[in-house]
Amino acid sequence: MNMRKIFVVGAAIAALGVATGAAIAQSPSQKAMVDAAKVEGVVGEQADGYLGFRVPAPNPDLTVAVQTINTARRQLYTESAVAAGTTTEVAAARMFESQLLPRMTTGQWYRNTDGEWVRR
């Protein structure tokens, strides 16, 4: 990837990070439910840029909340990828590396690129 594309991807991802909070079509109760599940270690961020279940979902409402967030993220990653001339997968992975992982608090879980769940 040339320097121009790297810059464009980086700028798009930075913009995506700012837009993520406003653009995700989740209810306040869904956000609270997912945030609580992250603290409990049920849900975690993944290196592919999406949320995942570290353990089986304890209720269907949490599954719906995670799916809602992941659907909105996929849309944002696709828009970012098109603008940067890359793939949705690359944009999603870059978002994880540059925005999601650094924002995670101590004790939260994430799935690394090897597919292993790791506690921060």
DAUR-V552638 format. One record per pair of residues at least 4 apart in sequence whose ideal C-beta (glycine too) atoms are under 8 Angstrom apart, sorted by the first residue. I is the first residue (numbers start at 0). J is the second residue. Records with the same first field share a line. If there is no record, write none. Layout:
I=J  J
//
This chain:
0=4  5  8  85
1=5
2=6
3=7
4=8  83  84  85
5=9
6=10
7=11  82  83  84
8=12  79  83  85  89  90  93
9=13  93  97
10=14  83
11=15  79  80  82  83  90
12=16  79  90  93  94  97  98
13=17  97  98
14=18  79
15=19  75  76  78  79  90  94  98
16=94  97  98
18=22  75
19=23  72  75  98
22=71  74  75
23=67  68  71  72
24=67  71
25=29  30  33  64  67  68  71
26=30
27=31
28=32
29=33  60  63  64  67  68
30=34  64
31=35
32=36  60  61  64
33=37  42  50  61  64  65  68
34=38
35=39
36=41  42  61
37=41  42  43  107  108
38=106  107
40=53  54  107  108  118
41=52  53  54  56  57  61
42=50  51  52  53  61  65
43=50  51  53  107  108  109  110  116
44=49  50  51  95  99  100  103  107  109  110
45=49  50  51  95  109  110
46=92  95  96  109  110  111  112
47=88  91  92  95
48=72  76  90  91  92  93  94  95  99
49=69  72  73  91
50=65  68  69
51=65  110
52=56  62  65
53=108  110  116
56=61  62  65
57=61
58=62
59=63
60=64
61=65
62=66
63=67
64=68
65=69
66=70
67=71
68=72
69=73
70=74
71=75
72=76  91  94
73=77  87  91
74=78
75=79
76=80  87  90  91  94
77=81  87  90
78=82
79=83  90  94
80=84  85  86  87  89  90
83=90
85=89  90
86=90
87=91
88=92
89=93
90=94
91=95
92=96
93=97
94=98  99
95=99  100
96=100
97=101
98=102
99=103  109
100=109
103=107  109  119
104=119
105=119
106=118  119
107=118  119
108=116  117  118  119
109=116  117  119
110=114  115  116  117
111=115  117
//
